[in-house]
Amino acid sequence: MSDLVTLAEIEAAARRLLGVAVRTPLIRYPGEPLWIKPESLQPIGAFKIRGAYAAMTSDVLGGARPSGVVAHSSGNHAQAVAYAARELGVRAVLVIPHDAPDVKVRECVRLGAEVVLVDPTMEARTETAERLARAHGYDLIAPFDDRRVIAGQGTVGLEIMTDAPEAGVVLVPVGGGGLLAGTAVAVKSLGRGTRVVGVEPALAADARDSFLLGRPVAWDVKDTRRTVADALRVDRVGNIPFQHIAEYVDDIVTVTEEEIRETMRLLAVRTRLVAEPAGAVAAAAFLFHREELPPGDAVAVLSGGNVDPDLFFSPS
């Protein structure tokens, strides 16, 4: 247990995030016992600002601000690091898969970051980021395999338990696992029997397989690339997040591509919220797989809204 992020670390991250991250509300999904946590309302359109800024202002850095940071990401974490770096006045170098949505890459450049495009594999991303960090002497801000980042993402769960302490289940998208790990710590530390369930695409279900087997399992990158949920195409859940998932998470379920797309449409029409594909998976689990979930009111984390306009307005 000593290796796991604590509630105190999450609460400390929440204090550092005051005035930076939006304290997102819970929005009721009409006609259903479902509340949506819209992290799409964050300054960079996704929850990732919480972990990035928390890591870059952590006491782990000894109180000294780095001259620069390096991060690898499929898009949302990169945007968060770019935004936080601009706020803190440090340089950001971002390693991004070449097939990431253009809307995310353009935003990173607009925020003043240097972008390095690489092959869409976790190996290419991590090796390039680590090499650049060493070469420049910059701090590496990992997207999920970092205690500081997990503590920042855990502030999502902190807010949920403040606003909906009697929720029966909290549904959380899972890619690398940082958001699920941090949220689960907060919910299980503060909730009264609230269950935590991770959700991912059936076409990129490495976290589900890892959960069932009790160890991290990798999927081939060509398989994870099939899902429209680009932010969840991570081929393997992180080691540090998995320790938390094994300790705190109750289940992981999957949703189909059709369910993801339909949920994006339903969220826009019924709640006026824009969700990117990854941001829609948690609500999709409730709307299409309620029989697989624990009973009671549910909170679904809408993790991001940075959807490619062509995809959002596409009929299929």
C-alpha positions in Angstrom: 0.0 0.0 0.0 2.9 2.4 0.7 3.7 2.5 -3.1 0.2 3.7 -3.9 -0.9 7.4 -4.2 -2.7 8.5 -1.0 -5.8 10.7 -0.5 -3.5 13.3 1.1 -1.5 13.5 -2.2 -4.7 14.0 -4.2 -5.9 16.7 -1.8 -2.5 18.5 -2.1 -2.8 18.4 -5.9 -6.3 19.8 -5.6 -4.9 22.9 -3.7 -2.3 23.5 -6.4 -4.9 23.2 -9.1 -7.1 26.0 -7.7 -7.6 28.7 -10.3 -6.0 26.5 -13.0 -8.3 23.5 -13.5 -12.1 24.0 -13.7 -14.1 22.4 -10.9 -16.5 20.7 -13.3 -20.1 20.2 -12.2 -22.2 17.1 -12.4 -24.9 17.4 -15.2 -27.9 15.1 -15.1 -28.6 13.0 -18.1 -32.3 13.5 -18.8 -34.6 10.7 -17.7 -31.9 8.4 -16.3 -30.1 7.9 -12.9 -26.9 9.1 -14.5 -24.8 12.2 -13.9 -22.1 13.4 -16.3 -18.8 14.8 -15.1 -17.9 17.0 -18.1 -14.1 17.3 -18.1 -14.5 18.7 -21.7 -15.0 22.0 -20.0 -11.3 22.2 -18.9 -9.1 24.9 -20.5 -7.6 22.3 -22.9 -10.9 20.4 -23.3 -9.9 17.3 -21.2 -9.1 16.2 -17.7 -5.4 15.9 -18.5 -4.7 19.5 -17.3 -5.1 18.2 -13.7 -2.3 15.6 -13.9 0.0 17.7 -16.0 -0.1 20.8 -13.9 -0.1 18.9 -10.6 3.1 17.1 -11.7 4.8 20.2 -12.9 4.2 22.0 -9.6 4.8 19.0 -7.4 7.1 19.2 -4.3 8.8 16.1 -5.8 10.7 18.6 -8.0 12.2 20.1 -4.8 10.5 23.4 -5.3 12.7 24.2 -8.3 10.8 24.8 -11.5 12.4 22.9 -14.5 13.7 24.9 -17.4 11.6 22.6 -19.7 9.5 19.5 -19.9 9.1 16.6 -22.3 5.9 14.5 -22.6 4.6 11.8 -25.0 0.9 11.6 -25.7 -1.7 10.8 -28.3 -2.9 14.4 -27.9 -4.8 15.4 -24.8 -1.9 15.0 -22.3 0.3 16.9 -24.8 -2.1 19.8 -24.9 -2.2 19.8 -21.1 1.6 19.9 -20.8 1.8 22.6 -23.4 -0.9 24.7 -21.6 0.8 24.2 -18.2 4.2 25.0 -19.5 2.9 28.2 -21.0 1.3 29.1 -17.7 4.5 28.4 -15.8 6.9 30.0 -18.3 8.9 26.9 -19.3 9.6 25.2 -22.6 7.6 22.1 -23.7 8.7 19.4 -26.2 5.9 17.0 -27.1 6.3 13.6 -28.7 3.0 12.7 -30.5 2.1 9.8 -32.8 1.9 10.8 -36.4 -1.7 9.6 -36.6 -3.0 11.8 -33.8 -6.0 14.0 -34.7 -4.8 17.2 -36.4 -7.0 19.3 -34.1 -4.9 18.2 -31.1 -1.6 18.7 -32.8 -2.5 22.2 -34.0 -3.5 23.2 -30.5 -0.2 22.1 -29.1 1.6 24.2 -31.6 -0.7 27.2 -30.9 0.2 26.9 -27.2 3.8 27.3 -28.1 5.2 23.8 -27.7 7.6 22.0 -30.0 6.1 18.9 -31.5 8.0 15.8 -32.5 6.0 13.2 -34.5 6.8 9.5 -34.1 5.4 6.1 -35.0 2.2 5.2 -33.2 3.7 2.7 -30.7 4.3 3.1 -27.0 7.9 2.0 -27.5 8.6 4.8 -30.1 6.8 7.4 -27.9 8.6 6.5 -24.6 12.1 6.0 -26.1 11.9 9.3 -28.0 10.6 11.2 -25.0 13.2 9.8 -22.6 16.0 10.5 -25.1 14.9 14.1 -25.5 14.5 14.6 -21.8 18.1 13.4 -21.2 19.5 15.5 -24.1 17.9 18.7 -22.8 18.0 18.0 -19.1 14.2 18.5 -19.0 11.7 16.9 -16.6 9.7 14.0 -18.2 6.0 14.3 -17.5 4.6 10.8 -18.3 1.0 10.7 -19.4 -0.1 8.1 -16.8 2.9 6.2 -15.3 3.7 8.9 -12.8 2.5 9.3 -9.2 2.3 13.0 -9.5 0.1 12.8 -12.6 -2.1 10.1 -10.9 -2.6 12.4 -7.9 -3.7 15.2 -10.1 -6.2 13.0 -12.0 -7.5 11.8 -8.6 -9.0 15.3 -8.1 -11.8 14.2 -10.4 -12.8 11.5 -7.9 -12.4 14.0 -5.0 -15.0 16.3 -6.7 -17.4 13.5 -7.5 -17.5 12.3 -3.9 -18.1 15.9 -2.7 -21.0 16.3 -5.2 -22.5 12.8 -5.2 -21.4 11.0 -2.1 -24.2 8.4 -2.4 -23.4 7.4 -6.0 -23.6 3.7 -6.6 -21.0 3.5 -9.3 -18.4 5.8 -10.9 -17.6 5.0 -14.5 -14.2 6.1 -15.8 -12.6 5.8 -19.2 -9.3 3.8 -19.1 -6.4 4.0 -21.6 -3.1 4.1 -19.8 -5.0 4.1 -16.5 -4.0 7.3 -14.7 -7.5 8.8 -14.5 -9.0 5.5 -13.4 -6.2 4.9 -10.8 -6.4 8.4 -9.3 -10.2 8.5 -9.3 -10.5 5.1 -7.7 -8.2 6.1 -4.9 -10.3 9.2 -4.1 -13.7 7.4 -4.4 -12.7 4.4 -2.3 -11.1 6.6 0.3 -14.2 8.8 0.6 -17.2 6.8 -0.7 -19.6 4.7 1.3 -19.6 1.5 -0.8 -19.4 3.3 -4.1 -18.1 1.0 -6.8 -15.6 2.1 -9.5 -15.7 0.6 -13.0 -13.3 1.3 -15.8 -14.6 1.5 -19.4 -12.7 1.0 -22.7 -13.4 0.2 -26.3 -13.8 -3.5 -27.1 -11.3 -3.0 -29.9 -8.6 -1.9 -27.4 -9.4 -3.9 -24.3 -5.9 -4.4 -22.9 -7.0 -3.0 -19.5 -9.9 -5.4 -19.2 -7.6 -8.3 -20.1 -5.0 -7.1 -17.6 -7.6 -6.8 -14.9 -8.9 -10.3 -15.5 -5.4 -11.8 -15.6 -4.0 -9.8 -12.7 -1.0 -8.4 -14.6 -0.5 -5.8 -17.4 -1.2 -7.3 -20.8 -0.2 -5.6 -24.0 -2.2 -5.5 -27.3 -0.7 -5.2 -30.7 -0.7 -1.6 -31.9 -2.4 -2.6 -35.1 -5.4 -3.9 -33.1 -5.7 -0.9 -30.8 -5.6 1.4 -33.8 -9.0 0.0 -35.0 -11.0 2.0 -32.4 -12.3 5.5 -33.1 -11.4 6.4 -29.5 -7.9 7.7 -30.3 -7.2 8.8 -26.7 -7.7 5.2 -25.6 -5.4 3.5 -28.1 -2.7 2.8 -25.5 -1.5 -0.8 -26.1 -0.8 -1.5 -22.4 -2.0 0.0 -19.1 0.8 1.6 -17.1 2.6 -0.3 -14.3 1.9 2.3 -11.6 -1.8 2.7 -12.6 -2.2 -1.0 -12.7 -1.1 -1.3 -9.1 -4.0 1.1 -8.1 -6.5 -0.6 -10.4 -5.8 -4.0 -8.9 -6.2 -2.5 -5.4 -9.2 -0.3 -5.9 -11.2 -0.9 -9.1 -14.2 -3.3 -9.0 -14.5 -4.1 -12.7 -13.7 -3.1 -16.3 -16.3 -3.3 -19.1 -16.1 -2.6 -22.8 -18.3 -0.8 -25.3 -18.5 -1.1 -29.1 -17.7 1.4 -31.8 -21.4 1.9 -32.6 -22.2 2.5 -28.9 -19.4 5.1 -28.7 -20.6 7.0 -31.7 -24.3 6.9 -30.6 -23.4 8.1 -27.2 -21.5 11.1 -28.6 -24.7 12.0 -30.5 -26.9 11.4 -27.4 -24.7 13.6 -25.2 -24.7 16.4 -27.7 -28.5 16.3 -28.2 -29.7 15.6 -24.6 -27.1 17.3 -22.4 -25.6 19.8 -24.9 -22.1 18.4 -24.2 -19.5 17.6 -26.8 -17.6 14.4 -26.2 -14.7 13.0 -28.2 -14.9 9.2 -28.7 -12.8 8.4 -25.6 -14.9 10.9 -23.6 -18.1 9.1 -24.5 -17.2 5.5 -23.4 -18.2 5.9 -19.7 -21.7 7.1 -20.5 -21.9 4.4 -23.2 -21.4 1.8 -20.6 -24.4 3.0 -18.6 -26.6 3.6 -21.6 -25.9 0.2 -23.3 -24.6 -2.1 -20.6 -26.4 -1.2 -17.5 -27.0 -4.9 -16.7 -23.3 -5.3 -16.2 -23.0 -2.5 -13.7 -23.6 -2.2 -9.9 -27.0 -0.8 -8.9 -27.7 2.8 -8.0 -27.1 6.2 -9.5 -24.1 6.4 -11.7 -21.6 9.1 -12.4 -19.8 8.9 -15.8 -16.6 10.9 -16.4 -16.7 12.6 -19.8 -13.0 12.7 -20.0 -12.6 15.1 -23.0 -14.3 16.9 -25.9 -11.4 17.4 -28.3 -13.1 15.7 -31.3 -12.1 16.1 -34.9 -14.9 18.2 -36.5 -15.0 15.9 -39.5 -15.6 12.9 -37.1 -18.1 14.7 -35.0 -20.3 15.7 -37.9 -19.9 12.5 -39.8 -23.1 10.4 -40.1 -21.2 7.2 -39.4 
